[in-house]
Amino acid sequence: MKSFGCSVCGQILFFDNSRCLRCASELGYAPDSGHLDVVVASDDPSSLLLEGDGTGTHYRRCANQTLAACNWLVPVDDPEHLCVSCRLTTVRPNDAETDALVEFADAETAKRRLIHQLNSLGLDIVGKDADPERGVAFEFRSSDAEDVMTGHDGGVITLDLSESDDVHRERVRHDLGEPYRTVLGHLRHEIGHYYWPRLVVDAGHTDAFRELFGDETVSYQDALDAHYGSGEGPTDATAGTGDAEWVNTHVSEYATMHPWEDWAETFAHYLHIRAGLDTANSFGFVLGEPALTASRDALADHTGVSVGPMVQAWLGTTLVMNAMSRSLGTGNHYPFVLSPTVIEKLDFVHRLVNEVAGPIEEEPSTEVLTVDDV
């Protein structure tokens, strides 16, 4: 996620800001240009202009500005009242479910980050209203009102809004022995399922996929029953520490369940890495010793993979991030191990994304790993 600056006072702006914290200017985000800045009145009282946008486009606010805390803009000639992110949501809590609406706003905030990243990567995403067969839709449902299972089915991504509740999410994370659990992580995982047939099957990479991830034609239900019926999952104390055999082959314990889940977990982790490095680079984060040498040593056997420089930058960045996190008494902020096999899987995702999406505008810089720059 790149940083932004207020065109009025120069204050740094963050992606979710709707108002500059220094000069109190109203802000808006234009998804087509990926630009966040001050919005000003135009000659037409029914429309707004975005400072620094450079397109001359006239906008209006997304209709979910209040309900979903949405700061995105909609071109005035667009017949839709919702922005391109909010309109992908086809199910939400009703207005009487006040607690669920708070959780809904949190989920929409995470989804906007997801959609921004997909756009920046050049990965096409279209709603089911435009393409019922190949489009995507998000259903944000409250488990207070019905039984809800977070998952993906035929382009429909369902999220149990209780995942937005910190206490509930932490309890589930502990019970399942997971090192990491967030709403954004859920959405990145489920969108990985959505892109699997497009990036793998449609592009003719099924055989290569099976060599790395396994045969996806094995029964998913049997794999699900075996995974949750074994009772042998990692405990919260050991998850992500390298004390289980699965860390040698998978990015998470859940990824061992089925090749589809292995792909979705790897795809989500790839998005984590790209987002983290984009943010670090945008804020001028530079690595020095001993992080440089440590990250090089960790990747010594995989210098030939195309994702290598990115992973090397990430390993160095997370080394510093974890050390700082422990200094604050919060433990490892990044509790994952990237084994050689996992790096190969990340490289597979990286190559397929680049192949389908073409040149990427926000390619994470790896110059932080050049000693001469330190």
N, C-alpha and C positions, 0 to 999 in steps of 0.2 A: 504494500500500500504506500503510494508516494505521499509526500507531505505537500501541503498547500499553503499559500500566503494570502493574507487580506490585502486587497488592492487599495484600500483606504489608509490603513495604518501600518501595514507590514507585519502584523501579528501572525504567528504560525497558526494554521487552521488544521483541524483534524476531520477525518472523513465524515463523522457523524454530527459535526457542528451545524447548528441552524442559526447561530448568532455569534459574531466575533466577540470574544471575551474582553477585548480591550476597548474597541470603539462602539460596540453594540450594533454594528451593521448587520442587517438581515442577510443570510447566506442561502445559496441554493447550489445544487449539483446537477450538471447536465450530463446524462449518461452517454449521449452520442459523442461528445468531445472528451468525456472523463474529466471535466473541469469543475472545481468547487471555488466559488468566490462570492463577492457581494452582488446582490440583486438590486436593481434600481428600476424605477418607473420609466416606462417608455412613453412616446407620444400618445399611444393608445392606452387609455386608463385601464383597459381589461387585460393588459399584458405586461410582462416584465422583461428586462434585459439583464444578461449576466456579464459583469465586468470581466474583461480579459478573455471572454469566450472566443472572440474573433470571427464568429460565424454570422453575426447579425440576426440570429434567430430570436423571435419573440416567444416568451414562455408564459406558462401559468403554473401555479403550485399543484402538486399532486393532491388529489382529493383525500388522501390518507395522511395529510400533514399532521393533523391532531390525533387521529385514531392510532396510527402506527408510528408516530414521531418521524415521519418521512420528510427528508429535506430535498428530495429529488424534484426535478422540473419536467414539465410536459410541453412540447411545442404547441403553440396556440392552434395550429392547423390540424393537430391530432384529434380525431373524434373521441378518443378515450379520455376519461377523467382521471384515471390512475396512471402512474408512471409505469415504465416497462418492467420494473421489478414487482410492484404491488399487483399489477394485473395478472401475474402468473399464479397468484393465490386464488384458488377457486372455492375454498372452504375456510371459514374463520368462525370464532365464537360469536354468538348473538350478542346484541347490545346489553342484555340483562346480565350476562356473565362478566361482571366487572373485574374479578380477579383474573379470569382467563384473558381478558382484553389486555391487561398489563403484560402477561406472558406472551400474548400475540405480538405486541409491539416489540418485545425483545427478540422474538423469532424473526420478525420482518427486518430488524436491524442487522441481524446475522445474515439474512438472505441478501440484503443489499450488498454486503461485502462479497458474498459469493458471486452475485451477478456481475459486479464490477470486475472481479478477477477473471471470470470467464470471458468477459468482453475484452479485457486487456490481453488475454492469451489468444484471442482470435477464435475461440470456440463458439460456434453458432448455438444459440439457444432461442427457441421459439415456443410460444404457448400452444396449448391444445385447441384454442379457438381458431388459430391460424392453420394448424396442421394436426388434426385429431389423431392421426396414426403415429406420427413421429415427434409430436410436441411434448412439452413437459408441463405439469401442473403441480402446485403445492397445496396440500390440505393440512391446515394447522388446526388440530382438534384438541379439545380439553378432555382429559380422562376423568375429570370431575363429573362430566355429563354422560360419558359413554366409555366403553372399552376401546382403547386406542393402542395400536401397535405401530411404532415407528418403522418405516421401511419404504421400499420402492416396488411398484408393480405397473409395468407397461407405461412408464413415463409419469406416473402419479407418485409423488413423494409425499408421504404422510409423516407428520411430526407430532408426537405427544407433547403438548405444551407444558406438561409438568417438568420437562427437561429444562425449562427456563427457571425453575425454582431451585435455588442453590442447595438447599437442604436435601430435597428429593434427589437431585442429580448426584450429590456427593454420596448419599446412602447407596444408590444403585452402583455407582462407580466402585465403592468399597466392596459391596456384595459380589460383584462380578470380577473383582480383582483387576480392574483396569487402571493403567497409569494416567490416563487422560480421558476426559469426557466433557464436551462442551456442545452447545447448540450448533455453533459453526462447524464443529467437527462432524456432527451428525449430517448436516447438509452437504458437506464436502464428500462424505462417504456415500450418501444416497445418490448424489449427482454422478458419482463414479459408476454406479450401476446403470444410470441413464446413458452414459457415454460408451459403455462397454460394447454394445453391438455396433455403434457408429465408428469407433476407433479401431476395434479389433475385427469383428466379423465382416462388416461392409468393406473394410480396407484390405481384406485378404490376409490377416495376420493370425488366424486361428491356430495354425500349426505351431507358429513361434510362441504364441501364448501358452499353449499346452506344454511346451518344453520347459517353460519357466514356472507356470502356475499350477499345472495339472489339468486333468480331463474334467471339463465343466459339465459333461453329460452325465456324470454320476449323480445319483439321486440327492437332490437338495434336502428333501425332507428327512431322509435317512441320516444325512450329515448333520442336520439340525438336531435330530433326536440323540445322535451319538455325542454331539458336543455338549449339550445341556444335560444329558443323562449320565455322563461319566463321573461328574463330581470331582474331576481332577484338574480343574482350572487353577491358575495361580492365585495365591492370596494377595491381598493388597500390599503386604510387606515385601513380597518378592517380585511383583509385576514390574517389568521394565528394568530389572536390575541385572539381567543376564544369568539368573540362577535357574532358568528353565531351558530345555533343549530347543524350544521353538524359536528362540531369539537368533539361532544360527540360520534360519531359513525364512522367517516371517517378521514383518514389522510390528505385529501385535499377536497376542494369543488368539483373539477372535478371528484373525486372518487364516488360522489353521483349519477352520471349520469346513470350508469349501473353496474351490478356485475362484468362484465369483466374489466371495467375501475377501479373499486374498487380493484380488484386483482392486476392489472398492477401497480397502484399507490402504493399499499402496498408492492408489490414485489420490485419495484424500491427503496422504502424507506428502505426496508431491506438491499438492496445492499449499500445504502448510509451509513447506520449504521455500517455495517461490514467494509466497506472501511475506514470510519472515525476512528473506533476503531483500526483497523490494523495499520493505520498510527500513531495514538497517542501512541500505545504500542511500535511500532518500534522505535520511537524517545524518548522513556523513559519518556513519560508523566505520572505523578503520581498525583492522586487526594488527597487532604487533606480536613480538615474542613474549611468552613461549607458545601462544596459541597458534602461530603460523607453523612452527615445526610440528606441534602435536597434531594438527589437522593434516599435514602432509604425511606424517607417519601412519595415521589411521587409514589413509587412502593409498598407501604405497603399492598395493597389489592391483589397483584398479585405475591406473592412470590413463588407460586407453578408452574407457567408456565415455560417451559423449556428455553424460551428466556429471562426470568426474569433477570438473572445476566448480560446479554449483554445489555438489555435495561437500567438497573440500571447504568451500567458504562457509557452508552451513555448520559443519562440524566445529570449525574454529569459533564461529559466532555463538553456538550453543555451549561450547566449553566456557566461554566468558559469561554467558547468560546464567548458566547453572552456578558458577562460582559466586556471582553477584547475588543470586537468589538465596544461596546458603548463607551468605553474609547477612542477609536480612532475616534469617531464621525460617525461611519458607520451604526448604528442601529444593530438590532439583526441579526447575521449571520445565525442563525438557527431559523426561524420563524414558528415553528410547535408545535402543542400540541398533545401528545400521550395519548389519553384517555384510560380507561380500555378496551373498545371494540376494539380500534385500536391495543392495545398490544396483545389481543387475536388473532387478525388477523395476526399480525407479528409472533406470536408463531406458528400459523398454517403454515405459509410460512417456518419458521425455521425448523419445524419437517419434512415437505415434502422435503426440500432441503437435510437434513441429511439422510432421508430415501433412496432417490434415489442416492445421490452422495457418501454415505458411509462416512468413517472417513475423516475429513477435516484437512488438514495440517496447515492452517492458522487460526485456531479457535482463535478469539479475546480473549486475556487474560482479566480476571476480577480481577486479583490480585490487581489492583489499588484500589479496593474497600475494601481491607482488612486493618482494622485500624492498625494492627501490622506492616504493611509494610510502613506506613506513617511516 
